[in-house]
Every structure is written in structure tokens, then in C-alpha cells.
Amino acid sequence: MFKKVFSVILLLAMMSLPQIVSAEKTDWFNRNFYFRNIRSVIVFDVTPNQNFGRVDTILLRNLQDVYIQNAQKNLRCNVITEAQAQRMLNVESLAYSNPLQARHVIMQNAYQIADAWVVANVDTWDDNSYVKPGYTVWEQRRETRTYYDRHGNRREETYYIQVPVTYPPRRVDVSTIQMTLQVYEAQHGEMIFARKDVRDREDFQAQKGMFGRICNSFFEDFGKKLH
């Protein structure tokens, strides 16, 4: 009886939690490149797409922190931020007036301070919704009844019955994020590792959590190639 009760509680709990609709990663890497030679990596700031303008500046800074923290935690090598690379290559003033050109200069001269660099683009950051139709399912319902035993003592008995339960139509929010992350070797600027990660979750504005998991997964897998 306890197992039945536990199963019902677990099922209801799972139904109440946001569910992942899809999570898909597509990888490519250069099988001829010896990743273990990488000892220092420039991690450029995340580049948002045009729709990312809806995200406030504070959240964007938080996402950047999460991105760098995951790189430092998983790569176990010297991680150089874009700001640090600007100072090391003396392009801080150029970065202030023309950040894209400054980034290009860093990439051209990356071999002077690092073995590879990483760029990450947020391709999609969207909120959508759909209406889930109403439906009816059979569920167990707990009932109790009182009776008297043969000695005249009052007893209470618990039992379960199957009853139809109808759930009305409801709106389901869906958060979507897609990122492209690429690694280039610094000597010749050739791509050696790339990933496209697409995730959806049935929840409202859940991209921040998925962003963290994407970054952790990418840098964890990249870090494994270095050791």
C-alpha cells in the first residue's frame, strides 16, 4: 500500500515540475589536433543576437560571469578574459572606440599570449507559449471509512479507488535558447572544436538556468580534451 501511495505522490510531483521539451548538442572537432598542447586560452565575451536586447544589462553581466566561471572551473589551464587580453596586447583604447576591431586584433595576435581562443554566440533567446488541451485521466483517490469490529471497537480503514479527474486547458510557457561555441587554435586561427546547443524548457524565462548548463557542459567537455 505504501508503494502505491508513494508512486502517486511522485507522479503528481513530476507533473507539477517544468519539463524539458528538448535538449540537443551537435559537436565537431579536429581529430588531427593535439589538444593537450593547449595551456592558455582566451575566452572572449559572449556575443548576443539582436533579440537579446530585451535582456537587461544586469542579467547580461551575470550571464558573462557564469560563462567565465564555468571556463575557469572546467578548463584547468590559464584562462584569459577578453578584458585581460586587451591589456596584454595594448588594445584597450581601441576596444573603447571599436570593440569589434579590437577583438579582431586580439585574434590576429592571440598566439603571443595564448594557445587557443573561445568565442560564444547566443543565437536564440526566446519566450513562447502554447495551449495544452484539457484532458481526463484515471487517478487514485484516498478514502476512509469507519466500522466496528466483532468486539464493538470503532475502527478506521483507509482504501483507494480509481476516479476520473479532468484537467482544464492551460497555457504552457516555453523558454528557448540556442548557442554556438567555437574554439580556435591561436597559431593559424583554425577552428578545432565547435558545438551548437539548442534547449527548450516548459517554463517562463528559464533561459538563465539553461545558459549555465550549456556553458558548464561545453567547458567540461573541452576541458576533458586538454588532459
LOBALUM-438550 format. One record per residue (C-alpha): x, y, z; residue number from 1; residue in three letters. Coordinates in Angstrom, 1 decimal. Each point is the difference from the previous one (the first is absolute). Layout:
BEGIN
+--------+--------+--------+-----+------+
:      X :      Y :      Z :  nr : rest :
+--------+--------+--------+-----+------+
:      X :      Y :      Z : NUM :  ALA :
...
+--------+--------+--------+-----+------+
//
This chain:
BEGIN
+--------+--------+--------+-----+------+
:      X :      Y :      Z :  nr : rest :
+--------+--------+--------+-----+------+
:    0.0 :    0.0 :    0.0 :   1 :  MET :
:    2.9 :    2.4 :    0.9 :   2 :  PHE :
:    1.5 :   -0.6 :   -3.4 :   3 :  LYS :
:   -3.2 :    1.0 :   -1.8 :   4 :  LYS :
:   -0.4 :    3.2 :    2.1 :   5 :  VAL :
:    3.7 :    0.9 :   -0.7 :   6 :  PHE :
:   -0.5 :   -0.6 :   -3.7 :   7 :  SER :
:   -3.0 :    2.3 :   -0.2 :   8 :  VAL :
:    1.8 :    2.7 :    1.9 :   9 :  ILE :
:    3.1 :   -0.3 :   -2.2 :  10 :  LEU :
:   -2.2 :    0.2 :   -3.2 :  11 :  LEU :
:   -1.8 :    3.1 :    1.2 :  12 :  LEU :
:    3.3 :    1.7 :    0.9 :  13 :  ALA :
:    1.5 :   -0.8 :   -3.4 :  14 :  MET :
:   -3.1 :    1.4 :   -1.7 :  15 :  MET :
:    0.3 :    3.3 :    1.9 :  16 :  SER :
:    3.6 :    0.6 :   -0.9 :  17 :  LEU :
:    1.2 :    1.7 :   -3.2 :  18 :  PRO :
:    0.9 :   -2.6 :   -2.6 :  19 :  GLN :
:    2.8 :    0.1 :   -2.6 :  20 :  ILE :
:   -1.5 :   -0.1 :   -3.4 :  21 :  VAL :
:    3.3 :   -0.5 :   -1.8 :  22 :  SER :
:    3.8 :    0.3 :    0.4 :  23 :  ALA :
:    2.3 :   -0.7 :   -2.9 :  24 :  GLU :
:    3.7 :    0.5 :   -0.4 :  25 :  LYS :
:    1.9 :   -0.3 :   -3.3 :  26 :  THR :
:    3.8 :   -0.2 :    0.1 :  27 :  ASP :
:    2.9 :    0.2 :   -2.4 :  28 :  TRP :
:    3.7 :   -0.2 :    0.8 :  29 :  PHE :
:    3.3 :   -0.3 :   -1.8 :  30 :  ASN :
:    1.1 :   -3.6 :    0.6 :  31 :  ARG :
:    3.5 :    0.9 :   -1.2 :  32 :  ASN :
:    0.6 :    2.7 :    2.5 :  33 :  PHE :
:    1.9 :   -0.8 :    3.2 :  34 :  TYR :
:   -2.2 :    1.8 :    2.7 :  35 :  PHE :
:    2.4 :   -0.9 :    2.8 :  36 :  ARG :
:    2.4 :    2.7 :   -1.2 :  37 :  ASN :
:   -2.4 :    2.7 :    1.0 :  38 :  ILE :
:    1.1 :    1.7 :    3.2 :  39 :  ARG :
:   -1.6 :    3.4 :   -0.3 :  40 :  SER :
:   -3.3 :    1.1 :   -1.5 :  41 :  VAL :
:   -1.6 :    3.4 :   -0.7 :  42 :  ILE :
:   -3.7 :   -0.1 :    0.8 :  43 :  VAL :
:   -1.7 :    2.8 :   -1.9 :  44 :  PHE :
:   -3.2 :    1.6 :    1.3 :  45 :  ASP :
:   -3.3 :   -1.6 :   -1.0 :  46 :  VAL :
:   -1.5 :    1.6 :   -3.1 :  47 :  THR :
:   -3.8 :    0.4 :    0.2 :  48 :  PRO :
:   -2.3 :    0.0 :   -3.0 :  49 :  ASN :
:   -2.3 :    2.9 :   -0.9 :  50 :  GLN :
:   -3.0 :   -1.5 :    2.0 :  51 :  ASN :
:    2.2 :    0.0 :    3.1 :  52 :  PHE :
:   -0.6 :    3.8 :    0.3 :  53 :  GLY :
:   -3.0 :   -0.9 :    2.2 :  54 :  ARG :
:    2.3 :   -1.3 :    2.7 :  55 :  VAL :
:    1.1 :    2.7 :    2.5 :  56 :  ASP :
:    3.6 :    1.0 :    0.5 :  57 :  THR :
:    0.2 :   -1.5 :    3.5 :  58 :  ILE :
:   -1.2 :   -3.4 :   -1.3 :  59 :  LEU :
:    2.5 :    0.2 :   -2.8 :  60 :  LEU :
:    2.8 :    0.7 :    2.4 :  61 :  ARG :
:   -1.1 :   -3.0 :    2.1 :  62 :  ASN :
:    0.0 :   -2.2 :   -3.0 :  63 :  LEU :
:    3.5 :    1.1 :   -0.9 :  64 :  GLN :
:    1.2 :   -0.8 :    3.6 :  65 :  ASP :
:   -1.6 :   -3.5 :   -0.3 :  66 :  VAL :
:    1.7 :   -0.6 :   -3.3 :  67 :  TYR :
:    3.5 :    1.0 :    1.3 :  68 :  ILE :
:   -0.5 :   -1.9 :    3.3 :  69 :  GLN :
:   -0.8 :   -3.2 :   -1.9 :  70 :  ASN :
:    3.1 :    0.5 :   -2.2 :  71 :  ALA :
:    2.2 :    0.4 :    3.0 :  72 :  GLN :
:   -1.5 :   -2.9 :    1.9 :  73 :  LYS :
:    0.2 :   -2.6 :   -2.8 :  74 :  ASN :
:    2.9 :    0.9 :   -2.2 :  75 :  LEU :
:    2.7 :   -0.4 :    2.7 :  76 :  ARG :
:    2.4 :    2.2 :   -2.1 :  77 :  CYS :
:    0.8 :    3.7 :   -0.2 :  78 :  ASN :
:   -3.2 :    1.8 :   -0.9 :  79 :  VAL :
:    0.4 :    3.5 :   -1.4 :  80 :  ILE :
:   -3.1 :    2.2 :   -0.2 :  81 :  THR :
:   -0.6 :    2.4 :   -2.9 :  82 :  GLU :
:    0.7 :    3.0 :    2.2 :  83 :  ALA :
:    3.3 :   -1.6 :    1.2 :  84 :  GLN :
:    1.0 :   -0.7 :   -3.6 :  85 :  ALA :
:   -0.7 :    3.6 :   -0.9 :  86 :  GLN :
:    2.4 :    1.2 :    2.6 :  87 :  ARG :
:    2.6 :   -2.6 :   -0.8 :  88 :  MET :
:    0.0 :    0.9 :   -3.7 :  89 :  LEU :
:   -0.4 :    3.8 :    0.6 :  90 :  ASN :
:   -3.4 :    0.4 :   -1.8 :  91 :  VAL :
:   -2.0 :    1.4 :    2.9 :  92 :  GLU :
:   -0.5 :    3.4 :   -1.7 :  93 :  SER :
:   -1.0 :   -1.6 :   -3.3 :  94 :  LEU :
:   -2.4 :   -2.3 :    1.9 :  95 :  ALA :
:   -1.7 :    3.1 :    1.4 :  96 :  TYR :
:   -0.6 :    1.6 :   -3.4 :  97 :  SER :
:   -0.3 :   -3.1 :   -2.2 :  98 :  ASN :
:   -0.5 :   -3.2 :    2.0 :  99 :  PRO :
:   -0.4 :   -2.2 :   -3.1 : 100 :  LEU :
:    3.2 :    1.2 :   -1.5 : 101 :  GLN :
:    1.8 :   -0.5 :    3.3 : 102 :  ALA :
:   -1.2 :   -3.6 :    0.1 : 103 :  ARG :
:    1.3 :   -0.5 :   -3.5 : 104 :  HIS :
:    3.4 :    1.3 :    1.0 : 105 :  VAL :
:    0.0 :   -2.3 :    3.0 : 106 :  ILE :
:   -0.8 :   -3.0 :   -2.1 : 107 :  MET :
:    2.8 :    0.9 :   -2.5 : 108 :  GLN :
:    2.5 :    0.2 :    2.9 : 109 :  ASN :
:   -1.4 :   -2.6 :    2.3 : 110 :  ALA :
:    3.0 :   -2.3 :   -0.5 : 111 :  TYR :
:    2.1 :    2.5 :    2.0 : 112 :  GLN :
:   -1.9 :   -0.7 :    3.2 : 113 :  ILE :
:   -2.0 :   -3.2 :   -0.4 : 114 :  ALA :
:   -0.3 :   -3.3 :   -1.8 : 115 :  ASP :
:   -3.7 :    0.3 :   -0.9 : 116 :  ALA :
:   -3.0 :    2.2 :    0.3 : 117 :  TRP :
:   -3.8 :   -0.6 :    0.5 : 118 :  VAL :
:   -2.9 :    2.0 :   -1.4 : 119 :  VAL :
:   -3.6 :   -0.6 :    1.0 : 120 :  ALA :
:   -3.2 :    1.4 :   -1.7 : 121 :  ASN :
:   -3.5 :    0.0 :    1.3 : 122 :  VAL :
:   -1.9 :   -0.7 :   -3.2 : 123 :  ASP :
:   -3.5 :   -0.3 :    1.6 : 124 :  THR :
:   -1.5 :    1.3 :    3.2 : 125 :  TRP :
:   -3.8 :   -0.3 :   -0.3 : 126 :  ASP :
:   -3.1 :   -0.3 :    2.1 : 127 :  ASP :
:   -3.1 :   -1.7 :   -1.6 : 128 :  ASN :
:   -3.1 :   -1.8 :    1.2 : 129 :  SER :
:   -2.7 :   -2.4 :   -1.1 : 130 :  TYR :
:   -3.3 :   -1.2 :    1.4 : 131 :  VAL :
:   -0.1 :   -3.6 :    1.3 : 132 :  LYS :
:   -3.5 :   -1.4 :   -0.6 : 133 :  PRO :
:   -2.0 :   -1.3 :    2.8 : 134 :  GLY :
:    0.1 :   -3.7 :    0.8 : 135 :  TYR :
:   -1.4 :   -2.6 :    2.3 : 136 :  THR :
:    2.0 :   -2.7 :    1.8 : 137 :  VAL :
:   -0.7 :   -2.7 :    2.6 : 138 :  TRP :
:    1.7 :    0.6 :    3.3 : 139 :  GLU :
:    0.0 :   -1.6 :    3.4 : 140 :  GLN :
:   -2.0 :    1.8 :    2.8 : 141 :  ARG :
:    0.5 :   -0.7 :    3.6 : 142 :  ARG :
:   -3.1 :   -0.8 :    2.0 : 143 :  GLU :
:   -0.7 :   -1.0 :    3.6 : 144 :  THR :
:   -2.9 :   -1.8 :    1.6 : 145 :  ARG :
:   -0.9 :   -0.8 :    3.6 : 146 :  THR :
:   -1.2 :   -3.4 :    1.2 : 147 :  TYR :
:   -0.3 :   -2.0 :    3.2 : 148 :  TYR :
:    1.8 :   -3.2 :    0.6 : 149 :  ASP :
:   -1.6 :   -3.1 :    1.5 : 150 :  ARG :
:    0.9 :    1.3 :    3.5 : 151 :  HIS :
:   -1.9 :    3.2 :   -0.6 : 152 :  GLY :
:    3.2 :    2.2 :   -0.4 : 153 :  ASN :
:   -0.2 :    2.9 :   -2.4 : 154 :  ARG :
:    2.6 :   -0.4 :   -2.8 : 155 :  ARG :
:    1.0 :    2.1 :   -3.0 : 156 :  GLU :
:    1.1 :   -1.5 :   -3.3 : 157 :  GLU :
:    1.8 :    1.7 :   -2.9 : 158 :  THR :
:   -0.5 :   -1.1 :   -3.6 : 159 :  TYR :
:    0.5 :    1.3 :   -3.5 : 160 :  TYR :
:   -2.3 :    0.3 :   -2.9 : 161 :  ILE :
:    0.5 :    0.9 :   -3.7 : 162 :  GLN :
:   -1.8 :    3.2 :   -1.0 : 163 :  VAL :
:    0.0 :    2.0 :   -3.2 : 164 :  PRO :
:    1.6 :    3.5 :    0.4 : 165 :  VAL :
:   -0.4 :    2.6 :   -2.7 : 166 :  THR :
:    2.7 :    2.7 :   -0.4 : 167 :  TYR :
:   -1.1 :    3.2 :   -1.9 : 168 :  PRO :
:    2.0 :    1.5 :   -2.9 : 169 :  PRO :
:    3.0 :    2.0 :    1.2 : 170 :  ARG :
:    2.7 :    2.3 :   -1.4 : 171 :  ARG :
:    3.5 :   -1.5 :   -0.1 : 172 :  VAL :
:    2.9 :    2.4 :   -0.2 : 173 :  ASP :
:    3.1 :   -1.2 :   -1.9 : 174 :  VAL :
:    3.4 :    1.5 :    0.3 : 175 :  SER :
:    2.5 :   -0.5 :   -2.8 : 176 :  THR :
:    3.7 :    0.6 :   -0.2 : 177 :  ILE :
:    2.5 :   -0.9 :   -2.7 : 178 :  GLN :
:    3.8 :    0.6 :    0.2 : 179 :  MET :
:    2.9 :   -0.6 :   -2.4 : 180 :  THR :
:    3.4 :   -0.4 :    1.7 : 181 :  LEU :
:    3.3 :   -0.3 :   -1.9 : 182 :  GLN :
:    3.6 :   -0.6 :    0.9 : 183 :  VAL :
:    2.9 :    1.2 :   -2.3 : 184 :  TYR :
:    3.7 :   -0.8 :    0.3 : 185 :  GLU :
:    1.9 :    3.2 :    0.3 : 186 :  ALA :
:    3.0 :   -0.6 :   -2.3 : 187 :  GLN :
:   -2.0 :   -0.1 :   -3.3 : 188 :  HIS :
:   -3.5 :    0.9 :    1.1 : 189 :  GLY :
:   -1.5 :   -3.3 :   -1.0 : 190 :  GLU :
:   -3.2 :   -1.4 :    1.7 : 191 :  MET :
:    0.7 :   -3.1 :    2.0 : 192 :  ILE :
:   -3.2 :   -0.6 :    1.9 : 193 :  PHE :
:   -3.6 :    1.2 :   -0.4 : 194 :  ALA :
:   -3.3 :   -0.6 :    1.6 : 195 :  ARG :
:   -3.6 :    1.0 :   -0.7 : 196 :  LYS :
:   -2.2 :   -0.4 :    3.0 : 197 :  ASP :
:   -3.8 :    0.4 :   -0.2 : 198 :  VAL :
:   -2.2 :   -0.3 :    3.0 : 199 :  ARG :
:   -3.7 :    0.5 :    0.8 : 200 :  ASP :
:   -1.8 :   -0.1 :    3.4 : 201 :  ARG :
:   -3.6 :    0.2 :    0.9 : 202 :  GLU :
:    0.5 :    2.9 :    2.4 : 203 :  ASP :
:   -0.2 :    3.8 :   -0.1 : 204 :  PHE :
:    3.3 :    1.8 :   -0.7 : 205 :  GLN :
:    2.1 :   -3.0 :    0.9 : 206 :  ALA :
:    2.9 :    0.9 :   -2.3 : 207 :  GLN :
:    2.4 :    1.0 :    2.7 : 208 :  LYS :
:    0.1 :   -3.4 :    1.5 : 209 :  GLY :
:    0.3 :   -1.7 :   -3.4 : 210 :  MET :
:    2.8 :    2.5 :   -0.8 : 211 :  PHE :
:    2.0 :   -1.1 :    3.0 : 212 :  GLY :
:   -0.5 :   -3.7 :   -0.9 : 213 :  ARG :
:    1.1 :    0.6 :   -3.6 : 214 :  ILE :
:    3.2 :    1.8 :    1.2 : 215 :  CYS :
:    0.8 :   -2.7 :    2.5 : 216 :  ASN :
:   -0.5 :   -2.8 :   -2.4 : 217 :  SER :
:    2.1 :    1.7 :   -2.7 : 218 :  PHE :
:    3.0 :    0.9 :    2.1 : 219 :  PHE :
:   -0.2 :   -3.3 :    1.8 : 220 :  GLU :
:    0.3 :   -1.9 :   -3.3 : 221 :  ASP :
:    2.6 :    2.4 :   -1.4 : 222 :  PHE :
:    2.0 :   -0.4 :    3.3 : 223 :  GLY :
:    0.0 :   -3.8 :   -0.4 : 224 :  LYS :
:    1.8 :    0.4 :   -3.3 : 225 :  LYS :
:    2.8 :    1.9 :    1.6 : 226 :  LEU :
:    0.9 :   -2.7 :    2.5 : 227 :  HIS :
+--------+--------+--------+-----+------+
//
